[in-house]
Amino acid sequence: MNRRNFLKTAAVTAAAGMAGGSSAALAAPKGADELTAAEKAAIRNYTPDMRYRRMGSTGVMVSALGFGMLRLPMLEDRKTVNEAATIEMLRYGIDNGINYVDTARGYLGGQSETAVGMALAGGWRDRVWLATKLTLSALKSDADFERMFDLSRKQLNTDVIDFYLLHHVTEKTWRENMVPYRAIEKIMKLKEQGKIRYAGFSFHDSLPFFKQVLDANPGWDFCQLMENYLDTEYEAGFLGMKMAYERGMAVNVMEPLKAGMLTRLPKEVRALFDASGRKRTAVEWAFDYLYTLPEPGVVISGMSSVAHVKENIEYAKRSHVGMLDWQDRVTIGKAAHLWRTMPGVSPCTACANCMPCHNDVDIARLIGHVWFSYKLTGNLDAAKRYYTHVPPPRGVSAEACDFCGECVPRCPEHVDIVGILKEMRGLMA
C-alpha cells in the first residue's frame, strides 16, 4: 500500500497516533514500579520519576525526553553560545532524569560540541548516552571522515561516542558524499573498533529513498526522523518511522514542536483543542502525540532555558504508550487537518542549516518564525515590529541580504529562501 492510499484509509489513525499490537511492548516506557532491580541498575542516570524507553534492538533504555543541543542560549553578540547558561541547563536536566544528549559537529559552528564537552566534564559524561553527528556535506576527501570524527571526540572530551550519526542524509548527500567517500563502510568500521557503540543517520528526504537507505545497510542501529502531528506525511513521515521500528531499529524523533511552531497555535486550532475539554498546553498536545506512540525511542527537544527543561521533563515523567484515548487522537487529527489547510504553513523548521550567511542575515528566524507568523495571522504590523526592532538570536534582518542564493542548497526542506526574503523586504522594510 502506498503512502497516499494508506493515509486515505487511516487518516485519523496515522495522524493521531493509533499504533499498537505486539510491537508496542518493544518501546513501552516504564515507571519505577514496573522495572526490575536489574533493569534499574542497567539504566544510566536512573531517576525514579522519569520514564524510560527501549532503543530498538540495542536494548538501551533512555529517558523519554532527550536533550537537543542546537537551540542554545546565546551571549549578547548573538553569535556566541552562553556556555555558563548551557552548562547549568544541561546539568539540571541530567539531575532530573535526562540521560540522552544529542549534538552535532555542525551545530552552531562547532560551539555546541564544545559546550557539551564542558558540561559533561567532571563525571557527568558517565551519566548519559551521548550522540553526535558527522555533517555529510563536509566530506570532501577520504581523510575528512576520520578527521571530523576525531575532532568531535576531542571537543566532547570522550573516547567513545555512544550514538553516532551520518547527518542530513538526502539523495544529494548520498550521491555526492556518502557513496564517494564510503561513509557507511567507515561508520561501521568505527563500531567494529569500539570507537562508537551504535551507528545511525538523520534523514531529510522522501519515503522511497528512506527505504533505500535502510536497505543499504542491514547493520543500522537507529535513525533520526522529523515527526510531529503536522508532519506525518512529510519526508519519511509516520510510515518511515513504522518501517524502521518494525526492523528493530531505534527511532529518534526530532522537531517534536516543529521549531516552536506548535507552541504558537492559530486561534482556530487553539479553540478546537479547548473544545475537547482536555486541559493541556500546546506543548503538551505535541509531546503527548509522540509519547502515546510505541515507535519513538527518544523524543529529542531543543531547549534554551531551564524553564523549558523543567516544563518538558514534567511531560516526560507522566508519559506512557497509549496515554491518549480515542477522543484525544481524533482531536489531534482534526487539529492537524485544520492547520495544514491554513495559509503560510511552511516546511521551514528553523534548523539553521542555511546559515551562516556571509552578510550575517538571520535566515532561520526570519523565515521559520517571523514569516510563518505573518502568513498564519495576517498581522503585518506585528511582523514588521519583529522584522525591524526585535534583535534575532544570530544575525540581522533581510535588509542585508544580497540574494546570492548560497543558502538554498543547504536547506534540507528545499524552502524558497531567496524568494521569501525578497518578499519580506518588499512588505516589511
Residue pairs with C-beta under 8 A, 6 or more apart in sequence:
1 9
3 207
3 233
3 237
3 239
6 14
6 239
7 14
7 15
7 232
7 233
10 18
11 333
11 337
12 18
12 329
12 330
12 333
13 329
14 232
14 238
14 239
15 229
15 232
15 238
15 332
15 333
15 336
15 337
16 229
16 289
16 324
16 328
16 329
16 330
16 331
16 332
16 333
16 336
17 229
17 289
17 290
17 292
17 293
17 324
17 329
17 332
18 329
19 242
19 293
19 294
19 295
20 294
20 322
23 245
23 246
23 294
23 295
24 294
24 321
24 322
25 294
26 54
26 56
26 245
26 248
26 294
27 53
27 54
27 56
27 245
27 294
27 295
27 296
27 297
27 321
28 53
28 54
28 294
28 320
28 321
29 51
29 52
29 53
29 64
29 291
29 319
29 320
29 321
30 39
30 51
30 52
31 51
31 320
32 40
32 48
32 49
35 43
35 52
39 61
40 46
42 61
43 52
43 61
43 99
44 99
44 126
44 127
44 128
44 129
45 63
45 94
45 97
45 98
45 99
45 127
45 128
47 63
47 96
47 97
49 96
49 97
49 317
50 63
50 64
50 96
50 97
50 98
50 99
50 313
50 316
50 317
51 63
51 64
51 316
51 317
51 318
51 319
51 320
52 61
52 62
52 63
52 64
53 61
53 62
53 63
53 64
53 296
53 297
53 298
54 60
54 61
54 250
54 297
55 61
55 62
55 198
55 221
55 222
55 250
55 297
55 298
56 221
56 222
56 245
56 248
56 249
56 250
56 251
56 297
57 221
57 248
57 249
57 250
58 198
58 221
58 222
58 250
60 129
60 198
60 250
62 99
62 100
62 129
62 297
62 298
63 97
63 98
63 99
63 100
63 298
63 316
64 291
64 298
64 299
64 316
64 319
65 98
65 100
65 298
65 299
65 300
65 301
65 312
65 313
65 315
65 316
66 98
66 100
66 101
66 102
66 252
66 298
66 299
66 300
66 301
67 90
67 93
67 98
67 100
67 101
67 102
67 300
67 301
67 303
67 309
68 102
68 254
68 300
68 301
68 302
68 303
69 86
69 90
69 101
69 102
69 103
69 104
69 107
69 112
69 115
69 116
69 302
70 103
70 104
70 107
70 108
70 112
70 302
70 351
70 352
71 302
71 303
71 304
72 81
72 82
72 85
72 86
72 108
72 111
72 112
72 115
72 304
73 81
73 82
73 85
73 86
73 89
73 304
73 305
74 80
74 81
74 82
74 393
74 394
75 81
75 82
78 362
78 391
78 392
78 393
78 394
78 395
79 394
79 395
80 111
81 108
81 111
81 112
81 114
81 115
83 114
83 115
83 118
85 305
86 115
86 119
87 115
87 118
87 119
88 306
89 303
89 304
89 305
89 306
89 309
90 101
90 116
90 119
90 120
91 119
91 124
92 306
92 309
92 310
93 303
93 309
93 313
94 124
94 127
94 128
96 309
96 310
96 313
97 313
97 316
97 317
98 128
98 309
98 313
99 127
99 128
99 129
100 128
100 129
100 131
100 298
100 300
101 116
101 120
101 128
101 129
101 130
101 131
102 131
102 132
102 163
102 252
102 254
102 300
103 112
103 113
103 116
103 130
103 131
103 132
103 133
103 156
104 112
104 113
104 132
104 133
104 135
104 165
104 167
105 113
105 132
105 133
105 134
105 135
105 138
105 148
105 151
105 152
105 167
106 133
106 135
106 138
106 167
106 353
107 113
108 352
109 356
110 151
110 155
113 132
113 152
113 155
113 156
114 155
116 130
116 155
116 156
117 155
117 156
117 157
117 158
120 128
120 130
120 156
120 157
120 158
121 157
125 157
125 158
129 162
129 163
130 156
130 158
130 161
130 162
130 163
131 161
131 162
131 163
131 164
131 165
131 252
132 152
132 156
132 161
132 164
132 165
133 164
133 165
133 166
133 167
133 202
134 145
134 148
134 149
134 152
134 164
134 165
134 166
134 167
134 183
134 187
135 148
135 167
135 168
136 166
136 167
136 168
136 169
136 173
136 177
136 178
136 183
137 168
137 173
137 176
137 177
137 410
138 144
138 148
139 145
139 177
139 178
139 180
139 181
139 183
141 181
142 181
144 181
145 181
145 183
145 186
146 186
149 161
149 164
149 190
149 195
152 161
153 159
153 161
153 195
159 195
160 194
160 195
160 196
160 197
161 195
161 196
161 197
162 196
162 197
162 198
163 196
163 197
163 198
163 200
163 221
163 222
164 187
164 190
164 196
164 198
164 199
164 200
165 200
165 201
165 202
165 224
166 178
166 183
166 184
166 187
166 200
166 201
166 202
167 201
167 202
168 202
168 204
168 353
168 412
169 178
169 201
169 202
169 203
169 204
169 205
169 213
170 203
170 204
170 205
170 209
170 412
171 205
171 206
171 209
172 409
174 209
174 213
177 183
178 184
184 216
184 217
187 196
187 199
188 199
188 217
188 219
190 196
190 199
191 197
191 198
191 199
191 219
198 221
198 222
198 250
199 217
199 219
199 220
199 221
199 222
200 220
200 221
200 222
200 223
200 224
200 249
200 250
200 252
201 213
201 220
201 223
201 224
202 223
202 224
202 225
202 254
203 210
203 213
203 223
203 224
203 225
203 235
203 236
203 240
204 226
204 235
204 412
204 413
205 235
205 236
206 235
206 236
207 235
207 236
207 237
207 239
207 240
210 235
210 236
210 240
210 243
211 240
211 243
214 220
214 223
214 243
214 244
214 247
214 249
220 249
221 249
221 250
222 249
222 250
222 251
222 252
222 297
223 244
223 249
223 250
223 251
223 252
224 251
224 252
224 253
224 254
224 300
225 235
225 236
225 240
225 241
225 244
225 251
225 252
225 253
225 254
226 234
226 235
226 253
226 254
226 255
226 349
227 237
227 238
227 241
227 253
227 254
227 255
227 256
227 290
227 296
228 255
228 256
228 257
228 258
228 262
228 286
228 289
228 290
229 262
229 285
229 286
229 289
229 332
229 335
229 336
230 258
230 261
230 262
230 336
230 339
230 340
230 345
231 237
231 255
231 258
232 238
232 336
234 347
236 243
241 251
241 253
241 293
241 295
241 296
242 295
244 251
244 295
245 251
245 294
245 295
250 297
250 298
251 295
251 296
251 297
252 296
252 297
252 298
252 300
253 290
253 296
253 298
253 299
253 300
254 300
255 349
255 351
256 262
256 286
256 287
256 290
256 299
256 300
256 301
257 263
257 283
257 286
257 301
258 286
258 349
259 348
259 349
259 350
259 351
259 368
259 369
260 350
260 369
261 368
261 372
262 282
262 283
262 285
262 286
263 282
263 283
263 286
264 282
264 373
265 273
265 282
266 339
266 342
266 376
266 377
268 338
268 342
269 335
269 338
269 339
270 282
272 331
272 334
272 335
272 338
273 280
273 282
273 285
273 331
273 335
276 327
276 328
276 331
278 327
278 328
278 331
280 288
283 311
283 312
283 315
284 315
285 332
285 335
287 299
287 301
287 312
287 315
287 316
287 319
288 315
288 319
288 323
288 324
288 328
289 324
289 332
290 296
290 299
291 299
291 315
291 316
291 319
291 320
291 321
291 323
292 320
292 321
292 322
292 323
292 324
292 328
292 329
293 321
294 321
299 316
301 308
301 312
303 309
303 312
324 332
339 345
342 376
343 375
343 376
344 371
344 372
344 374
344 375
344 376
345 372
345 375
345 376
346 367
346 368
346 371
346 372
346 375
346 415
347 413
347 414
347 415
348 364
348 367
348 368
348 371
348 372
348 411
348 413
348 415
349 368
349 413
350 364
350 365
350 367
350 368
350 369
351 364
351 412
352 363
352 364
352 394
353 410
353 411
353 412
354 363
354 364
354 407
354 408
354 410
354 411
354 415
354 417
355 362
355 363
355 364
355 394
355 395
355 407
356 394
356 395
357 363
357 395
357 400
357 401
357 406
357 407
358 404
358 406
359 396
359 400
359 401
359 402
360 395
360 396
360 400
361 395
361 396
361 397
361 398
361 400
361 401
361 421
362 392
362 393
362 394
362 395
362 396
362 397
363 395
363 407
363 417
363 421
364 394
365 392
365 393
365 394
365 395
366 387
366 392
366 397
366 398
366 421
366 424
367 415
367 417
367 420
367 421
369 386
370 383
370 386
370 387
370 424
371 383
371 420
371 424
373 379
373 382
373 383
373 386
374 380
374 382
374 383
374 427
380 427
380 428
383 427
383 428
384 428
387 397
387 398
387 424
387 428
387 429
388 397
388 428
388 429
398 421
398 424
398 425
398 428
398 429
399 425
399 429
401 421
401 425
403 418
403 421
403 422
405 417
405 418
407 417
407 418
408 416
408 417
408 418
411 417
